[in-house]
């Protein structure tokens, strides 16, 4: 069976990210902001960066401010390439 891969391996290789929901205004879609901080390669100062992505939320369960985990998936629309896996922490 040369050249074939186990489908479970493909699922395990999917990228996962954690971030806070910044918008839940659209139906079955959430906007998630990802934060990262790393040292500048020359100066050593901590540089903070953020990026936003759109994720599919089938049950409209996530609300603004929630900490969520999303996983990479097939393209669901023009912007959506991620799917909500779980809500890690609810907003207060």
N, C-alpha and C positions, 0 to 999 in steps of 0.2 A: 504494500500500500504506500508506495513512494509518492510524495507530493501532496498527500492528504493530511489535513490537520484536524485535530479534535475540536468540535464546536465549543466545548467548554473552555479551551485555551483562549479562543477569541473573546469570550465573555470576560475572562479574567484579565485580559490585556486592555480592556476599555479604561479610558481616563475617568477619574472621579475627582470632583472638586467640592469644596465647602465654601459657603458664602451666605450673606444675608439678603433676604428678599427686599428689594427696593420698590417694587411695584407688583400689584396683583390685579390691576384694573381690567386687563383683557381676559376673555373667557378661555379657560384651560391653558393659560400662559402666565408665567412669572418672569420677572427680571431679577437676576441674581448678581450682586456685586461681589467680586473676588478681591481680597486684599493680599498683598505680598510685601515683605520688607526684607531687603538684603543689603549687605555692605557694598559700597561703591568700590570697584576693583582697584582704583588708584588712591583715592582719598580716605577710604575706610568709613566714611559717614554713612549712616543708615538711610537708604533711599526707599521711600514707600511708594508703591504703585498700586493702581486699582484697574480693574477691567470689568465690563458688564457682559453678561450673556443672557440669552432667552432660553427658558426651559419649559417643557411640557408638563403640566400639572392636570392630569386627567380628572381628578375629583374636585378641583378648585379648593383644596384643603389648606394650602400654605397662605399665610397672610403677611402683610408688610411687617418687617422686623424679625421674622423667624430666621433661625439658623438652619440651613438645609444642606443636604448632600445631593448632588446631581451626577449623572453618569452620561457619558458620550453615547450617542445612538445615531441611527440613520437620519438623514434629513427629513424633518416632518413638515417644514414650510421653508420659506425663503430665508428666515433668520434662525429658526429653531433647529439646533443640532444636539440638544441635551434633554434629558428626561429626569424628573424629580424621583429620587429613590426613597428618601425619608426626611422627616422633619426632626432635627436633632434637638432643637430647643425652641419653645414658643416665645413670642415677644410678650413682654409684660404690659 
